[in-house]
Amino acid sequence: MRLIFYTLCVALLFACNSKSDATSPVGSKEALSYPVYAKPDVKLPYNKKALAAFKREKKSYLDAFYKNYWEANKVSGGLLVAKNGEIIYEKYIGFSDKEKNKALTQDTPIHLASISKVLTGVAVLRLVQENKLKLDQLVSNVLPAFPYKDVTIRDLLTHRSGLQNYAYFQPHKRFWREDKMKNNYDVLEYLANGLCQVHNQPNKNFSYSNTNYALLALIIEKVTGERYPIAMQKMVFEPFGMNHTFVFDYKNPREVSKSYTFKGELWPESDLDAIYGDKNIYSTPRDILQLDRAMYADNFLTPELKTLMKKGYSNEKEGVKNYGLGIRMMQWDSGDKLLYHNGWWHGNYTSYVRGEQDTLTIVALGNQRNRSVYSAFSLAGVLGKYPVDLEKVKNAHLLNESHRDSLTLQAE
């Protein structure tokens, strides 16, 4: 029975028959034309003298932060800060492989954890731009095995589907065995058999769920006719010049930075490690900067799609936090807005921050469990005009341990 389901899933994902054409806005039978995804035409303001002055002005703050948050707390990972797309601060510390005494460098790919959702979201929006998908298209029109008929692609992108996070699926002797490495098809199979808890009706409220982005990866596969790792390489990584970025593929494994516990022990493999879309992209701080620069390009996405991407869709609760199409945000009454996404998978703690009004970029990627990685978020209060504990970071060299803890927790 299980073999039959997988056969049907593959057939439904990659076949473009007349029935699916009639029920789905994705009506093209032609293979996706990847050459339309040209390299982003990035035009950022650049003033060499002004940039050098900014770098000198902020160096003491950045040095104090790095010493008191990364070195003192024994973070293993990379930290990059950029202004106008140009690197002004960059540090790497720790090991990609402790057993081999292999140090982390600027070229070491690290598991992005949930920052992967930003990249998956970008790929979906590029398909929307090419009219291969529509945001309000029903998921069941693309994935016929998906049983919840009112859930749209927009609901998945914004975490408003109401679907349970697959990390909390209950074990099942046929459909969710604990002794088997799971993949995206297993997630769909679990849903198709009605085993998933549905917390809310679609678009009722925000509920963060990795299941949403595991399904988006399958949608990308269905529309492009390529496996997600290959589609992402063609649509996003290659055009953006992300030369050290890839989706980890358990069928074709490659050397990557290992994941460690806080004590420095190798993190054991999990039965959920092979699921992608929500995670499983490996990259470097410099490659994430390439993504960030591309998002300023006029030929990256249409202005309308960029606006939709950066719009907050969950307003049930008051506060500054919200979620767009694949990106988190903080927006204050002053009009200031920060786009960001944090991540956590095993020992990998990650943070990506984008301040568009200051063309500011902060990337922090860690491969040994340490919440101090998240404190990089608050550098936005020093480098730009954002109310994120400015004084605490400015005076990092004066902070005691309790202050460091409170600042670290603030960014989650």
C-alpha positions as CSV (number, residue, x, y, z in Angstrom):
1,M,0.0,0.0,0.0
2,R,2.8,2.4,0.9
3,L,4.6,1.7,-2.4
4,I,1.4,2.4,-4.3
5,F,1.1,5.8,-2.5
6,Y,4.6,6.8,-3.4
7,T,4.1,5.8,-7.0
8,L,0.9,7.9,-7.1
9,C,2.6,10.8,-5.5
10,V,5.4,10.8,-8.0
11,A,3.0,10.5,-10.9
12,L,0.8,13.3,-9.6
13,L,3.8,15.6,-8.9
14,F,5.5,15.3,-12.2
15,A,2.7,14.5,-14.6
16,C,0.9,17.4,-16.4
17,N,-2.2,15.8,-17.7
18,S,-5.3,17.4,-19.1
19,K,-7.3,17.0,-15.8
20,S,-4.7,19.0,-13.8
21,D,-4.5,21.6,-16.4
22,A,-8.3,22.1,-16.2
23,T,-8.4,22.5,-12.5
24,S,-5.2,24.5,-11.8
25,P,-4.1,28.0,-12.8
26,V,-0.8,26.3,-13.7
27,G,-1.9,25.4,-17.2
28,S,1.4,25.2,-19.0
29,K,2.6,21.8,-20.3
30,E,6.0,23.3,-21.3
31,A,9.1,22.7,-19.2
32,L,10.0,25.7,-17.0
33,S,12.3,28.1,-18.9
34,Y,15.0,28.7,-16.4
35,P,17.0,31.2,-18.5
36,V,14.4,33.9,-17.6
37,Y,16.0,34.0,-14.2
38,A,18.8,36.3,-15.1
39,K,21.4,37.5,-12.7
40,P,20.0,40.3,-10.5
41,D,20.8,43.8,-11.7
42,V,21.9,45.2,-8.3
43,K,22.3,49.0,-8.0
44,L,23.1,50.0,-4.5
45,P,24.3,53.4,-3.3
46,Y,28.1,53.4,-3.0
47,N,30.3,56.2,-1.6
48,K,33.7,54.9,-0.7
49,K,34.6,57.7,1.8
50,A,31.2,57.5,3.5
51,L,31.4,53.7,3.8
52,A,34.9,53.9,5.3
53,A,33.8,56.5,7.8
54,F,30.7,54.4,8.8
55,K,33.0,51.4,9.2
56,R,35.4,53.3,11.5
57,E,32.6,54.7,13.5
58,K,31.0,51.3,14.2
59,K,34.1,49.2,14.6
60,S,34.5,49.6,18.3
61,Y,30.9,48.6,18.9
62,L,31.2,45.6,16.7
63,D,34.5,44.6,18.3
64,A,33.0,44.8,21.7
65,F,29.9,42.8,20.6
66,Y,32.1,40.1,19.1
67,K,34.3,39.8,22.1
68,N,31.6,39.7,24.7
69,Y,28.9,37.7,22.8
70,W,30.8,35.4,20.5
71,E,34.3,34.9,21.9
72,A,33.2,35.0,25.6
73,N,30.3,32.6,25.0
74,K,32.3,30.3,22.8
75,V,30.2,30.6,19.7
76,S,31.2,28.5,16.7
77,G,30.2,30.1,13.5
78,G,30.4,33.1,11.2
79,L,29.3,36.7,11.7
80,L,28.9,39.2,8.8
81,V,27.8,42.8,8.7
82,A,27.3,44.8,5.5
83,K,26.3,48.3,4.6
84,N,25.0,49.1,1.0
85,G,25.9,45.5,0.1
86,E,29.6,45.9,1.1
87,I,31.1,44.0,4.0
88,I,32.2,46.2,6.9
89,Y,32.7,43.4,9.5
90,E,33.3,39.7,9.2
91,K,34.6,37.1,11.7
92,Y,34.7,33.3,11.8
93,I,35.4,31.2,14.9
94,G,35.2,27.5,15.7
95,F,35.3,24.3,13.7
96,S,33.3,22.7,10.9
97,D,34.7,19.3,11.9
98,K,36.2,19.1,15.4
99,E,37.3,15.5,14.9
100,K,39.5,16.6,11.9
101,N,40.4,19.9,13.5
102,K,39.0,21.6,10.5
103,A,38.3,25.3,11.1
104,L,35.3,27.3,9.9
105,T,36.1,29.8,7.2
106,Q,34.2,32.2,4.9
107,D,33.7,29.3,2.5
108,T,32.3,26.8,5.0
109,P,28.6,26.0,4.3
110,I,26.5,25.9,7.5
111,H,23.0,24.5,7.9
112,L,20.7,27.6,7.6
113,A,17.8,25.9,9.5
114,S,14.7,28.1,9.1
115,I,16.5,30.8,7.0
116,S,15.9,28.2,4.3
117,K,12.3,29.3,4.4
118,V,13.3,32.7,3.0
119,L,14.9,31.0,0.0
120,T,12.0,28.6,-0.6
121,G,9.7,31.6,-0.4
122,V,11.8,33.5,-3.0
123,A,11.6,30.5,-5.4
124,V,7.8,30.3,-5.0
125,L,7.5,34.1,-5.7
126,R,9.6,33.7,-8.8
127,L,7.3,31.0,-10.1
128,V,4.3,33.4,-9.3
129,Q,6.1,36.1,-11.3
130,E,6.3,33.7,-14.3
131,N,2.6,32.8,-14.0
132,K,3.5,29.2,-13.1
133,L,1.7,29.6,-9.8
134,K,-0.8,32.0,-8.2
135,L,-0.7,33.0,-4.5
136,D,-4.4,32.3,-4.0
137,Q,-4.3,29.0,-5.8
138,L,-5.5,26.0,-3.9
139,V,-2.7,23.6,-2.8
140,S,-4.9,20.7,-3.7
141,N,-4.9,21.9,-7.3
142,V,-1.1,21.4,-7.5
143,L,-0.9,18.4,-5.1
144,P,-4.1,16.4,-5.6
145,A,-3.2,14.1,-2.6
146,F,-3.4,17.1,-0.3
147,P,-6.8,16.6,1.5
148,Y,-7.5,20.1,2.9
149,K,-9.4,21.8,0.1
150,D,-9.4,25.4,1.3
151,V,-5.7,25.9,2.0
152,T,-3.9,28.2,-0.5
153,I,-0.3,28.7,-1.4
154,R,-0.4,32.1,0.3
155,D,-1.6,30.3,3.5
156,L,1.5,28.1,3.4
157,L,3.8,31.0,2.8
158,T,2.4,33.0,5.7
159,H,2.0,30.1,8.2
160,R,-1.8,30.6,8.2
161,S,-2.8,27.1,6.9
162,G,-3.7,25.8,10.4
163,L,-1.7,22.6,9.7
164,Q,0.2,20.9,12.5
165,N,4.0,21.1,12.5
166,Y,5.4,17.7,11.2
167,A,7.9,17.8,14.1
168,Y,4.9,16.9,16.3
169,F,3.3,14.3,14.1
170,Q,2.4,11.3,16.3
171,P,4.2,8.0,15.4
172,H,2.3,5.6,13.2
173,K,3.4,2.1,12.4
174,R,2.6,2.6,8.6
175,F,2.8,6.3,7.8
176,W,5.2,7.8,10.3
177,R,7.6,5.2,11.7
178,E,10.2,6.4,14.2
179,D,12.8,4.0,12.8
180,K,12.6,5.4,9.2
181,M,14.2,8.6,7.8
182,K,11.3,10.8,6.7
183,N,11.1,12.8,3.5
184,N,8.6,15.3,2.0
185,Y,6.5,12.6,0.5
186,D,6.0,11.1,4.0
187,V,4.7,14.5,5.2
188,L,2.2,14.5,2.3
189,E,1.2,10.9,2.9
190,Y,0.6,11.6,6.6
191,L,-1.7,14.4,5.6
192,A,-3.4,12.4,2.9
193,N,-4.4,9.8,5.4
194,G,-6.1,12.3,7.7
195,L,-3.6,11.8,10.6
196,C,-2.6,15.5,10.9
197,Q,-4.2,17.7,13.6
198,V,-5.7,20.8,12.1
199,H,-5.4,23.6,14.7
200,N,-7.5,26.2,12.9
201,Q,-9.4,26.9,9.7
202,P,-7.2,28.3,6.9
203,N,-6.3,32.0,7.2
204,K,-7.8,32.3,10.7
205,N,-4.6,33.0,12.5
206,F,-0.8,32.6,12.5
207,S,0.7,29.3,13.5
208,Y,4.3,28.6,12.6
209,S,4.6,25.2,11.1
210,N,7.5,23.5,9.2
211,T,4.8,21.5,7.4
212,N,3.9,24.5,5.3
213,Y,7.4,24.8,3.7
214,A,7.8,21.1,3.3
215,L,4.7,21.2,1.1
216,L,6.0,24.3,-0.8
217,A,9.1,22.3,-1.7
218,L,6.8,19.6,-3.3
219,I,4.9,22.4,-5.1
220,I,8.2,23.7,-6.5
221,E,9.0,20.1,-7.7
222,K,5.6,19.7,-9.3
223,V,5.7,23.0,-11.2
224,T,9.3,22.8,-12.4
225,G,9.5,19.1,-13.0
226,E,12.8,19.0,-11.1
227,R,13.7,17.8,-7.6
228,Y,13.8,20.7,-5.1
229,P,17.6,20.7,-4.8
230,I,18.0,21.1,-8.6
231,A,15.2,23.6,-9.0
232,M,16.7,25.8,-6.2
233,Q,20.1,25.7,-7.8
234,K,18.7,26.8,-11.2
235,M,16.2,29.4,-9.9
236,V,18.0,31.0,-7.0
237,F,21.5,29.9,-6.1
238,E,23.1,30.2,-9.6
239,P,21.5,33.4,-10.7
240,F,22.3,35.1,-7.3
241,G,25.9,34.0,-7.3
242,M,25.5,31.8,-4.2
243,N,28.4,29.6,-5.1
244,H,28.7,27.8,-1.7
245,T,24.9,27.2,-1.3
246,F,23.0,23.9,-1.8
247,V,20.2,21.8,-0.6
248,F,21.6,18.8,1.4
249,D,20.6,15.7,-0.5
250,Y,20.7,12.4,1.4
251,K,20.7,10.5,-1.9
252,N,23.9,12.4,-2.9
253,P,25.6,13.5,0.3
254,R,28.5,15.9,0.4
255,E,30.8,17.2,3.0
256,V,29.2,19.8,5.2
257,S,29.9,21.5,8.5
258,K,28.9,19.2,11.4
259,S,26.4,20.1,14.0
260,Y,27.4,20.1,17.7
261,T,25.8,20.3,21.1
262,F,26.6,23.1,23.5
263,K,29.3,20.8,25.1
264,G,30.9,20.2,21.7
265,E,29.6,16.7,21.2
266,L,28.5,15.6,17.7
267,W,24.7,16.0,17.3
268,P,23.1,12.7,16.5
269,E,21.1,12.2,13.3
270,S,17.3,12.6,13.4
271,D,14.6,10.8,11.4
272,L,13.4,14.3,10.2
273,D,16.8,15.4,8.8
274,A,15.9,14.6,5.1
275,I,12.9,16.9,4.9
276,Y,13.6,20.1,2.9
277,G,12.0,23.4,2.1
278,D,11.6,24.4,5.7
279,K,15.3,23.7,6.3
280,N,18.2,21.7,4.9
281,I,19.8,24.5,2.8
282,Y,23.5,25.0,3.6
283,S,25.1,28.3,2.9
284,T,27.7,30.9,4.1
285,P,27.3,34.4,5.4
286,R,28.7,35.8,2.2
287,D,26.2,33.9,0.1
288,I,23.3,35.2,2.2
289,L,24.7,38.6,1.5
290,Q,24.4,37.8,-2.2
291,L,20.7,36.9,-1.6
292,D,20.2,40.2,0.3
293,R,21.8,42.2,-2.5
294,A,19.6,40.4,-5.1
295,M,16.5,41.5,-3.3
296,Y,17.3,45.1,-4.1
297,A,17.4,44.4,-7.8
298,D,14.7,45.7,-10.1
299,N,14.7,42.4,-12.1
300,F,14.5,40.2,-8.9
301,L,10.8,40.5,-8.5
302,T,8.1,42.9,-9.6
303,P,7.5,45.9,-7.3
304,E,4.0,44.4,-6.6
305,L,5.4,41.1,-5.5
306,K,8.1,42.7,-3.4
307,T,5.4,44.7,-1.6
308,L,3.4,41.5,-1.0
309,M,6.5,39.7,0.3
310,K,7.2,42.4,2.9
311,K,3.6,42.9,4.0
312,G,2.5,41.5,7.4
313,Y,-0.4,39.1,7.1
314,S,-1.1,38.2,10.8
315,N,-2.7,41.1,12.7
316,E,-4.9,39.2,15.2
317,K,-2.6,40.3,18.1
318,E,-1.2,43.7,18.7
319,G,2.6,44.1,18.6
320,V,5.5,44.8,16.3
321,K,6.1,41.3,15.1
322,N,4.6,39.9,11.9
323,Y,5.2,37.4,9.1
324,G,5.2,38.1,5.3
325,L,5.7,35.7,2.4
326,G,8.6,33.7,3.7
327,I,10.1,36.4,5.9
328,R,9.6,37.7,9.5
329,M,9.4,41.4,10.3
330,M,9.3,43.9,13.1
331,Q,7.4,47.1,12.3
332,W,7.1,50.0,14.7
333,D,4.6,52.9,14.9
334,S,7.5,55.2,13.7
335,G,7.4,53.4,10.3
336,D,10.7,51.7,10.9
337,K,10.8,48.0,9.7
338,L,13.2,45.2,10.0
339,L,12.9,42.1,7.9
340,Y,14.5,39.0,9.4
341,H,14.4,35.2,9.9
342,N,16.0,33.2,12.7
343,G,16.6,29.4,12.5
344,W,17.3,26.5,14.8
345,W,17.9,22.9,13.8
346,H,19.9,20.6,16.1
347,G,23.1,22.6,17.0
348,N,22.6,25.1,14.2
349,Y,21.4,28.5,15.4
350,T,21.1,31.2,12.7
351,S,19.9,34.7,12.1
352,Y,19.5,36.9,9.0
353,V,18.5,40.6,9.4
354,R,17.7,43.1,6.6
355,G,17.2,46.8,7.2
356,E,16.1,48.2,3.9
357,Q,15.9,51.8,4.9
358,D,19.6,51.7,5.9
359,T,20.6,49.0,3.3
360,L,21.9,47.1,6.3
361,T,22.6,43.3,6.5
362,I,23.4,41.2,9.4
363,V,24.1,37.4,9.1
364,A,25.0,35.1,12.0
365,L,25.3,31.4,11.4
366,G,26.4,28.9,14.1
367,N,27.0,25.2,14.1
368,Q,27.3,24.5,17.9
369,R,24.2,25.0,20.0
370,N,24.5,28.5,21.5
371,R,21.7,31.1,21.8
372,S,24.2,33.9,21.7
373,V,24.0,33.7,17.9
374,Y,20.6,35.3,18.0
375,S,22.0,38.4,19.8
376,A,23.4,39.6,16.4
377,F,19.8,40.7,15.7
378,S,20.3,43.6,18.1
379,L,23.2,45.0,16.2
380,A,20.5,46.7,14.1
381,G,20.1,49.1,17.0
382,V,23.7,50.2,16.7
383,L,24.1,50.1,12.9
384,G,20.6,51.6,12.0
385,K,17.8,53.5,13.6
386,Y,15.8,50.6,15.1
387,P,14.6,50.3,18.7
388,V,16.2,47.0,19.5
389,D,18.1,47.5,22.7
390,L,20.5,50.0,21.3
391,E,22.2,51.0,24.6
392,K,22.8,47.3,25.6
393,V,24.7,46.6,22.5
394,K,26.6,49.9,22.5
395,N,27.9,49.2,25.9
396,A,28.5,45.5,25.3
397,H,31.9,45.7,27.0
398,L,30.1,46.7,30.3
399,L,27.4,44.0,30.2
400,N,27.2,41.4,32.9
401,E,26.0,37.8,32.3
402,S,22.3,38.6,33.1
403,H,22.2,41.4,30.6
404,R,23.7,39.2,27.9
405,D,21.0,36.6,28.6
406,S,18.1,39.1,28.3
407,L,19.5,40.5,25.1
408,T,19.9,37.0,23.6
409,L,16.3,36.0,24.5
410,Q,14.9,39.2,23.0
411,A,15.8,38.3,19.4
412,E,13.9,35.0,19.2
